[in-house]
Amino acid sequence: MLVSVDEPEDQTRLAKITSDLGFTPPTWVATQPLSEFKWAIDQIWKGNIPITLLYDVQGKRRFFWDGPVEAAELIPVIEDFLA
């Protein structure tokens, strides 16, 4: 799942980027005010972007990356999580 906090007028650009990357899962664009959205996503999130969160099947947050995360860092965590 991808959630964007881009401005609504950037939705067309976001759709093209995700399509070009072959990203097919649902994509949502959060609307203003973002404070409520941020609080609902995770209370430790201060609002900086990007962030990456990994939740288990029960909806419990297992990992929180604050800032960019590289595939080399993310893939082993996901593989361990799925093992």
TIGU-545994 format. One line per 3 residues: number of its first residue (from 1); for each residue z, y, x of N, C-alpha, C. Coordinates in nm, 3 decimals. Layout:
# residues N
NUM = Z Y X Z Y X Z Y X ~ ...
END
This chain:
# residues 83
1 = 0.000 -0.116 0.085 0.000 0.000 0.000 0.000 0.123 0.090 ~ -0.074 0.221 0.051 -0.079 0.347 0.123 -0.040 0.458 0.027 ~ 0.050 0.543 0.072 0.088 0.660 -0.005 0.060 0.781 0.082
4 = -0.015 0.875 0.028 -0.048 0.997 0.100 0.031 1.113 0.044 ~ 0.072 1.203 0.132 0.136 1.327 0.088 0.043 1.445 0.116 ~ -0.087 1.414 0.130 -0.186 1.519 0.146 -0.194 1.602 0.018
7 = -0.252 1.718 0.031 -0.272 1.805 -0.085 -0.371 1.738 -0.182 ~ -0.352 1.760 -0.311 -0.441 1.698 -0.410 -0.590 1.725 -0.385 ~ -0.623 1.842 -0.333 -0.765 1.872 -0.308 -0.822 1.787 -0.194
10 = -0.737 1.718 -0.119 -0.783 1.631 -0.010 -0.803 1.486 -0.054 ~ -0.787 1.457 -0.182 -0.797 1.319 -0.231 -0.934 1.258 -0.204 ~ -1.040 1.336 -0.217 -1.174 1.284 -0.191 -1.188 1.244 -0.045
13 = -1.137 1.330 0.044 -1.142 1.299 0.188 -1.060 1.175 0.219 ~ -0.943 1.163 0.159 -0.857 1.047 0.179 -0.927 0.919 0.131 ~ -0.991 0.925 0.015 -1.062 0.808 -0.039 -1.172 0.764 0.057
16 = -1.244 0.858 0.116 -1.350 0.823 0.210 -1.293 0.759 0.336 ~ -1.186 0.816 0.389 -1.125 0.761 0.510 -1.077 0.618 0.486 ~ -1.005 0.595 0.377 -0.953 0.461 0.350 -1.067 0.363 0.325
19 = -1.172 0.408 0.257 -1.288 0.322 0.233 -1.357 0.288 0.364 ~ -1.377 0.387 0.450 -1.441 0.365 0.579 -1.362 0.267 0.665 ~ -1.229 0.267 0.650 -1.144 0.176 0.726 -1.134 0.038 0.661
22 = -1.195 0.023 0.544 -1.190 -0.106 0.475 -1.058 -0.131 0.405 ~ -0.985 -0.025 0.378 -0.853 -0.036 0.315 -0.872 -0.048 0.165 ~ -0.838 -0.164 0.110 -0.862 -0.185 -0.032 -0.737 -0.191 -0.120
25 = -0.615 -0.204 -0.064 -0.499 -0.206 -0.153 -0.486 -0.073 -0.228 ~ -0.395 -0.068 -0.323 -0.376 0.058 -0.395 -0.340 0.173 -0.301 ~ -0.389 0.290 -0.334 -0.359 0.412 -0.261 -0.313 0.516 -0.362
28 = -0.202 0.582 -0.333 -0.149 0.686 -0.420 -0.135 0.816 -0.343 ~ -0.145 0.925 -0.416 -0.121 1.058 -0.358 0.001 1.116 -0.428 ~ 0.104 1.147 -0.351 0.225 1.207 -0.407 0.199 1.352 -0.443
31 = 0.263 1.398 -0.548 0.247 1.537 -0.590 0.374 1.617 -0.560 ~ 0.360 1.747 -0.564 0.472 1.837 -0.539 0.569 1.835 -0.657 ~ 0.696 1.856 -0.641 0.765 1.875 -0.514 0.789 1.742 -0.444
34 = 0.771 1.738 -0.314 0.783 1.614 -0.239 0.927 1.571 -0.218 ~ 1.023 1.659 -0.235 1.163 1.622 -0.210 1.205 1.504 -0.299 ~ 1.167 1.504 -0.425 1.202 1.393 -0.513 1.131 1.265 -0.472
37 = 1.006 1.278 -0.432 0.929 1.162 -0.387 0.993 1.102 -0.262 ~ 1.026 1.186 -0.165 1.088 1.139 -0.040 1.219 1.066 -0.068 ~ 1.301 1.124 -0.153 1.430 1.064 -0.187 1.410 0.927 -0.253
40 = 1.309 0.916 -0.338 1.283 0.790 -0.408 1.231 0.683 -0.313 ~ 1.153 0.722 -0.214 1.099 0.625 -0.118 1.211 0.570 -0.031 ~ 1.287 0.655 0.031 1.398 0.611 0.115 1.486 0.729 0.147
43 = 1.615 0.716 0.125 1.707 0.828 0.141 1.727 0.870 0.285 ~ 1.689 0.785 0.383 1.703 0.827 0.523 1.581 0.906 0.571 ~ 1.474 0.907 0.490 1.353 0.979 0.528 1.377 1.128 0.513
46 = 1.361 1.201 0.622 1.383 1.346 0.621 1.258 1.424 0.583 ~ 1.145 1.354 0.571 1.023 1.421 0.527 0.915 1.433 0.631 ~ 0.945 1.396 0.754 0.842 1.402 0.857 0.736 1.296 0.830
49 = 0.616 1.319 0.878 0.509 1.221 0.863 0.439 1.207 0.997 ~ 0.387 1.091 1.025 0.385 0.972 0.941 0.514 0.891 0.954 ~ 0.534 0.806 0.856 0.638 0.703 0.864 0.575 0.572 0.817
52 = 0.635 0.464 0.860 0.593 0.331 0.815 0.720 0.257 0.776 ~ 0.717 0.198 0.658 0.832 0.121 0.609 0.787 -0.020 0.578 ~ 0.873 -0.115 0.603 0.846 -0.255 0.570 0.958 -0.304 0.480
55 = 0.920 -0.350 0.362 1.015 -0.399 0.263 0.997 -0.548 0.242 ~ 1.106 -0.618 0.209 1.094 -0.759 0.177 1.058 -0.775 0.029 ~ 1.044 -0.899 -0.014 1.000 -0.927 -0.150 1.102 -0.881 -0.255
58 = 1.228 -0.865 -0.216 1.330 -0.815 -0.307 1.335 -0.662 -0.312 ~ 1.251 -0.596 -0.233 1.248 -0.450 -0.231 1.347 -0.388 -0.135 ~ 1.407 -0.468 -0.048 1.502 -0.416 0.051 1.426 -0.371 0.176
61 = 1.458 -0.249 0.221 1.393 -0.200 0.342 1.440 -0.281 0.461 ~ 1.345 -0.331 0.539 1.376 -0.409 0.659 1.350 -0.331 0.787 ~ 1.250 -0.246 0.785 1.216 -0.168 0.904 1.172 -0.029 0.862
64 = 1.202 0.068 0.950 1.164 0.207 0.928 1.116 0.261 1.061 ~ 0.989 0.298 1.068 0.935 0.360 1.188 0.920 0.508 1.158 ~ 0.983 0.589 1.238 0.981 0.734 1.222 0.879 0.791 1.319
67 = 0.759 0.816 1.272 0.651 0.865 1.356 0.542 0.761 1.366 ~ 0.442 0.790 1.446 0.330 0.696 1.460 0.378 0.560 1.512 ~ 0.314 0.455 1.466 0.343 0.321 1.515 0.210 0.254 1.548
70 = 0.207 0.191 1.663 0.085 0.125 1.708 0.083 -0.020 1.660 ~ -0.036 -0.073 1.642 -0.051 -0.211 1.596 0.023 -0.308 1.688 ~ 0.020 -0.283 1.818 0.088 -0.372 1.914 0.238 -0.379 1.887
73 = 0.295 -0.275 1.833 0.437 -0.274 1.799 0.461 -0.333 1.661 ~ 0.373 -0.306 1.569 0.391 -0.345 1.429 0.361 -0.493 1.405 ~ 0.257 -0.546 1.464 0.215 -0.683 1.437 0.323 -0.786 1.470
76 = 0.388 -0.781 1.586 0.493 -0.881 1.613 0.609 -0.875 1.512 ~ 0.643 -0.755 1.468 0.751 -0.742 1.370 0.710 -0.808 1.239 ~ 0.589 -0.783 1.195 0.541 -0.844 1.071 0.530 -0.995 1.085
79 = 0.480 -1.042 1.200 0.471 -1.187 1.220 0.608 -1.253 1.217 ~ 0.707 -1.192 1.283 0.844 -1.246 1.279 0.900 -1.243 1.137 ~ 0.871 -1.137 1.068 0.918 -1.120 0.931 0.861 -1.228 0.839
82 = 0.735 -1.264 0.860 0.669 -1.363 0.775 0.697 -1.507 0.815 ~ 0.750 -1.525 0.936 0.775 -1.662 0.986 0.883 -1.733 0.907
END
